[in-house]
Amino acid sequence: VRELDGIKYQHGKKVRRKLEIPHKEVDKIRKHHNLSYVTDSTNTEEHYVRNRIRHSVMPVFKTINPSFLDTMTGNMQRLCDITELLNDAVADFRKEAVATEGDRTLISNRVLLLHNHRRLMLFEILSGYGFTASNTADILTCVEEDRVGRQFYSPQFRIIVDRYNIVIMPRNLQREENEYYIESQTNHINSPIELTIKEYDRDISFKIEKSKQTAMFDASTIQYPLTIRRWQDGDIFKPLGMEGFKKLSDYFTDRKFRLDQKENVWLLLSGNDIIWIIGERTDDRYKITDKTKRVLELRLQI
């Protein structure tokens, strides 16, 4: 939270004169303790705004109201108290509404909308990522009106208004569009993701592993080289356990994928067929059956 009470009179080893302490009193203390001092040569130059206020404006206020400095001192103390209250409120809001997932920050839409001062709370969070008050107002409107998918940018960060969260992420995350290939006999890849790969005979002890990080296929159905690529509009596959085909876009919608999650999905293909939404679901056409003799197993390393 930005300070409402101005410059602190003490910051580390630097101590500034409080408004309520006259220069003469400070000079008396200095002489008593035999302290040396240096005068800033710019203090008398009135082309600086601070000096015009000090030398021209404040004397006028003192003439109008002799207790002006006392009043301002009281105001500054109250602003200091307000700053502490606001800091506490923002800290409580962070605990309840803000979470992190790797390099992404998520702000809960539900918690935000329940807050009586949601615009202020949101601004206090987003300003730390370079978003302005105007950005904050627009983002909040999108949340209030359920405008899912809207995006906003600051110099270093990107925001996606999702169904459940405001998602903040670095702008330097670039969508990788290259295709990568896995040849037969390959047992490990590091790029674009890390996979371990092995092929083995199916024996009596074999069990299908039910984990999103592991994909098992009938090796006899596989066509090499396998391809890893991003998903594209129009992509379809046959989800394991389903009879018909499904567009990936519809699958992502059904699974309530955020926009940034969809952007970061990798696919595994055999020929032109999508056989695995990596880390999510395999294709029914390539599943292990009673006739399977050899198994191709790929394991995602997280």
C-alpha positions as CSV (number, residue, x, y, z in Angstrom):
1,V,0.0,0.0,0.0
2,R,1.3,3.4,-0.9
3,E,1.8,5.6,2.2
4,L,-0.9,8.1,2.8
5,D,1.0,10.0,5.5
6,G,3.9,11.3,3.4
7,I,7.6,10.8,3.9
8,K,8.5,9.0,7.1
9,Y,10.4,11.2,9.5
10,Q,12.8,8.3,10.1
11,H,14.0,5.8,7.5
12,G,17.0,3.7,8.5
13,K,19.7,6.1,9.7
14,K,18.1,9.1,8.1
15,V,16.0,11.3,10.4
16,R,14.0,14.2,9.1
17,R,12.6,17.1,11.2
18,K,9.0,16.7,12.3
19,L,6.7,19.5,11.3
20,E,5.8,20.3,14.9
21,I,9.5,20.9,15.8
22,P,10.7,24.4,14.9
23,H,14.1,24.9,13.2
24,K,15.3,26.8,16.2
25,E,14.6,23.9,18.5
26,V,16.5,21.5,16.2
27,D,19.4,23.9,16.1
28,K,19.5,24.1,19.9
29,I,19.6,20.3,20.1
30,R,22.4,20.2,17.5
31,K,24.5,22.7,19.4
32,H,23.9,21.0,22.7
33,H,25.3,17.7,21.3
34,N,28.0,19.4,19.2
35,L,26.6,18.0,15.9
36,S,27.8,19.2,12.6
37,Y,25.3,19.8,9.8
38,V,25.1,20.5,6.1
39,T,22.5,22.7,4.4
40,D,21.1,21.6,1.1
41,S,21.9,24.5,-1.3
42,T,18.7,23.9,-3.2
43,N,16.5,24.6,-0.1
44,T,16.3,28.3,-0.9
45,E,15.6,28.0,-4.6
46,E,11.9,28.6,-5.1
47,H,11.6,27.1,-8.6
48,Y,11.3,23.7,-6.7
49,V,7.7,23.1,-5.7
50,R,8.6,21.9,-2.2
51,N,10.4,25.2,-1.6
52,R,7.6,27.4,-2.9
53,I,5.3,25.6,-0.5
54,R,7.7,26.0,2.4
55,H,8.6,29.6,1.8
56,S,5.5,31.1,0.2
57,V,2.4,28.9,0.9
58,M,2.9,27.8,4.4
59,P,3.5,31.3,5.9
60,V,0.2,32.4,4.3
61,F,-1.6,29.4,5.9
62,K,0.0,30.3,9.3
63,T,-1.3,33.8,8.9
64,I,-4.8,32.6,8.2
65,N,-4.7,29.9,10.9
66,P,-2.0,30.1,13.6
67,S,-2.6,26.5,14.6
68,F,-2.1,25.3,11.0
69,L,1.0,23.1,11.8
70,D,-0.8,21.5,14.8
71,T,-3.8,20.7,12.6
72,M,-1.6,19.3,9.8
73,T,0.4,17.2,12.4
74,G,-2.9,15.7,13.7
75,N,-4.0,15.0,10.1
76,M,-0.8,13.3,9.3
77,Q,-1.1,11.1,12.4
78,R,-4.6,10.1,11.4
79,L,-3.5,9.3,7.9
80,C,-0.7,7.2,9.4
81,D,-3.4,5.3,11.3
82,I,-5.5,4.9,8.2
83,T,-2.5,3.6,6.3
84,E,-2.0,0.9,8.9
85,L,-5.7,-0.1,8.8
86,L,-5.5,-0.3,5.0
87,N,-2.4,-2.4,5.1
88,D,-4.1,-4.8,7.5
89,A,-7.2,-5.0,5.3
90,V,-5.2,-5.7,2.1
91,A,-3.2,-8.4,4.0
92,D,-6.4,-10.1,5.1
93,F,-7.8,-9.9,1.5
94,R,-4.6,-11.4,0.1
95,K,-4.8,-14.3,2.5
96,E,-8.4,-15.0,1.5
97,A,-8.4,-14.2,-2.2
98,V,-5.0,-14.6,-3.7
99,A,-3.1,-17.8,-4.5
100,T,-0.1,-18.7,-6.6
101,E,0.4,-21.4,-9.2
102,G,4.1,-21.4,-10.3
103,D,4.7,-18.0,-11.9
104,R,0.9,-17.2,-12.0
105,T,-1.1,-15.3,-9.4
106,L,-4.8,-16.0,-9.1
107,I,-7.3,-13.6,-7.5
108,S,-10.6,-15.3,-6.6
109,N,-13.6,-13.7,-8.4
110,R,-16.0,-15.0,-5.7
111,V,-14.0,-13.5,-2.8
112,L,-13.5,-10.2,-4.7
113,L,-17.2,-9.8,-5.5
114,L,-18.1,-10.3,-1.8
115,H,-15.8,-7.5,-0.6
116,N,-17.5,-4.2,0.2
117,H,-14.4,-2.3,-1.1
118,R,-13.5,-4.6,-3.9
119,R,-12.2,-1.9,-6.3
120,L,-9.8,-0.6,-3.7
121,M,-8.6,-4.1,-2.8
122,L,-8.1,-5.1,-6.4
123,F,-6.2,-1.9,-7.1
124,E,-3.9,-2.5,-4.2
125,I,-3.1,-5.9,-5.6
126,L,-2.8,-5.0,-9.3
127,S,-0.9,-1.8,-8.9
128,G,2.1,-4.0,-7.8
129,Y,2.0,-5.5,-11.3
130,G,2.0,-2.2,-13.1
131,F,-1.8,-1.9,-13.7
132,T,-3.4,1.5,-13.3
133,A,-6.6,2.6,-11.6
134,S,-8.3,2.7,-15.0
135,N,-7.2,-0.9,-15.7
136,T,-8.5,-1.9,-12.4
137,A,-11.9,-0.4,-13.1
138,D,-12.2,-2.2,-16.5
139,I,-11.0,-5.5,-15.0
140,L,-13.5,-5.3,-12.2
141,T,-16.3,-4.6,-14.7
142,C,-15.4,-7.7,-16.6
143,V,-15.6,-9.8,-13.4
144,E,-18.9,-8.2,-12.4
145,E,-20.4,-8.8,-15.8
146,D,-18.9,-12.2,-16.3
147,R,-16.9,-11.2,-19.4
148,V,-14.7,-14.3,-19.5
149,G,-11.6,-14.3,-21.6
150,R,-10.9,-10.6,-21.6
151,Q,-7.2,-9.8,-21.5
152,F,-5.2,-6.8,-20.1
153,Y,-1.6,-5.8,-20.3
154,S,0.9,-3.9,-18.2
155,P,4.5,-3.4,-19.3
156,Q,5.6,-6.7,-17.7
157,F,2.4,-8.6,-16.9
158,R,-0.7,-10.0,-18.6
159,I,-4.1,-10.6,-17.0
160,I,-6.8,-13.0,-18.2
161,V,-10.3,-12.7,-16.7
162,D,-11.2,-16.3,-16.2
163,R,-14.5,-17.9,-15.1
164,Y,-13.3,-18.2,-11.5
165,N,-10.2,-16.1,-11.2
166,I,-8.3,-13.0,-12.4
167,V,-5.1,-14.7,-13.6
168,I,-1.9,-12.6,-13.6
169,M,1.2,-13.9,-15.5
170,P,4.5,-12.6,-16.9
171,R,4.2,-11.3,-20.4
172,N,7.4,-13.1,-21.5
173,L,5.6,-16.4,-21.6
174,Q,5.6,-17.2,-25.3
175,R,3.5,-19.9,-26.9
176,E,5.8,-22.5,-28.4
177,E,4.5,-23.4,-31.9
178,N,7.3,-25.8,-33.0
179,E,6.7,-29.5,-33.5
180,Y,8.9,-32.1,-31.8
181,Y,9.4,-35.7,-32.8
182,I,9.9,-38.9,-30.9
183,E,11.6,-41.7,-32.9
184,S,11.3,-45.4,-32.0
185,Q,13.9,-46.5,-29.5
186,T,13.8,-43.0,-27.8
187,N,13.5,-43.5,-24.1
188,H,13.7,-39.9,-22.8
189,I,13.1,-36.3,-24.0
190,N,13.6,-33.0,-22.3
191,S,12.0,-30.6,-24.8
192,P,9.4,-29.2,-25.0
193,I,8.5,-31.2,-21.9
194,E,10.2,-34.0,-20.1
195,L,8.9,-37.5,-20.9
196,T,10.2,-40.9,-20.1
197,I,9.3,-43.5,-22.8
198,K,9.5,-47.3,-22.7
199,E,8.1,-50.2,-24.6
200,Y,7.7,-53.6,-23.1
201,D,5.8,-56.9,-23.3
202,R,2.5,-57.2,-21.5
203,D,2.6,-60.0,-19.0
204,I,0.2,-61.4,-16.4
205,S,1.3,-58.9,-13.8
206,F,0.5,-55.9,-16.0
207,K,-1.9,-53.2,-14.7
208,I,-3.1,-50.1,-16.4
209,E,-1.9,-47.1,-14.4
210,K,-4.7,-44.6,-13.8
211,S,-2.8,-41.4,-13.7
212,K,-3.0,-38.3,-15.9
213,Q,0.8,-38.1,-15.9
214,T,1.1,-41.6,-17.5
215,A,-0.2,-42.7,-20.9
216,M,-0.3,-46.4,-22.0
217,F,-1.0,-47.5,-25.5
218,D,-1.1,-50.7,-27.6
219,A,2.3,-50.4,-29.2
220,S,1.2,-52.3,-32.3
221,T,-1.1,-49.3,-33.2
222,I,1.6,-46.7,-33.0
223,Q,3.1,-45.0,-36.0
224,Y,6.5,-43.4,-35.7
225,P,7.8,-40.8,-35.4
226,L,5.4,-39.6,-32.7
227,T,4.7,-35.8,-32.8
228,I,4.4,-33.3,-30.0
229,R,2.7,-30.0,-30.8
230,R,0.3,-27.4,-29.5
231,W,-3.4,-27.8,-30.1
232,Q,-5.1,-26.0,-33.0
233,D,-8.6,-25.0,-33.9
234,G,-10.5,-27.9,-35.4
235,D,-8.5,-30.6,-33.5
236,I,-10.5,-33.6,-32.5
237,F,-9.9,-36.9,-30.7
238,K,-11.8,-39.8,-29.2
239,P,-11.6,-39.5,-25.4
240,L,-10.8,-42.8,-23.6
241,G,-14.1,-44.5,-22.7
242,M,-16.3,-42.5,-25.1
243,E,-17.9,-43.7,-28.3
244,G,-17.7,-40.6,-30.5
245,F,-15.2,-37.9,-31.3
246,K,-14.9,-34.6,-29.6
247,K,-13.4,-31.2,-30.5
248,L,-10.6,-30.3,-28.2
249,S,-12.1,-26.8,-27.8
250,D,-15.3,-28.4,-26.5
251,Y,-13.3,-30.8,-24.3
252,F,-11.5,-27.8,-22.7
253,T,-14.8,-26.0,-22.2
254,D,-16.3,-29.0,-20.5
255,R,-13.2,-29.4,-18.3
256,K,-13.4,-25.6,-17.5
257,F,-9.8,-25.0,-18.7
258,R,-8.7,-21.4,-18.3
259,L,-7.4,-19.6,-21.4
260,D,-3.8,-19.8,-20.2
261,Q,-4.2,-23.5,-19.5
262,K,-5.4,-24.1,-23.0
263,E,-2.5,-22.1,-24.4
264,N,-0.1,-24.4,-22.6
265,V,-1.5,-27.8,-23.6
266,W,0.8,-30.1,-25.5
267,L,-0.6,-33.0,-27.7
268,L,1.0,-36.3,-28.6
269,L,0.1,-37.6,-32.1
270,S,0.6,-40.8,-33.9
271,G,0.5,-40.0,-37.6
272,N,-2.3,-37.4,-37.8
273,D,-4.2,-38.8,-34.8
274,I,-4.2,-37.1,-31.4
275,I,-3.5,-39.9,-29.0
276,W,-2.8,-38.0,-25.8
277,I,-3.7,-34.6,-24.4
278,I,-0.5,-34.7,-22.4
279,G,-1.1,-34.7,-18.7
280,E,-4.9,-34.9,-19.3
281,R,-6.5,-37.8,-21.3
282,T,-5.6,-40.4,-23.9
283,D,-7.5,-41.5,-27.1
284,D,-9.8,-44.5,-27.0
285,R,-8.5,-45.8,-30.4
286,Y,-5.0,-46.6,-29.0
287,K,-6.0,-48.1,-25.7
288,I,-4.8,-51.3,-24.1
289,T,-7.1,-54.2,-24.9
290,D,-7.1,-58.0,-24.2
291,K,-5.3,-58.5,-27.5
292,T,-2.4,-56.1,-26.7
293,K,0.9,-57.9,-26.6
294,R,3.3,-54.9,-26.2
295,V,2.8,-51.7,-24.3
296,L,4.1,-48.2,-25.1
297,E,4.3,-46.2,-21.8
298,L,5.0,-42.5,-21.6
299,R,5.4,-40.8,-18.3
300,L,5.3,-37.0,-17.8
301,Q,7.9,-35.7,-15.4
302,I,6.7,-32.8,-13.3
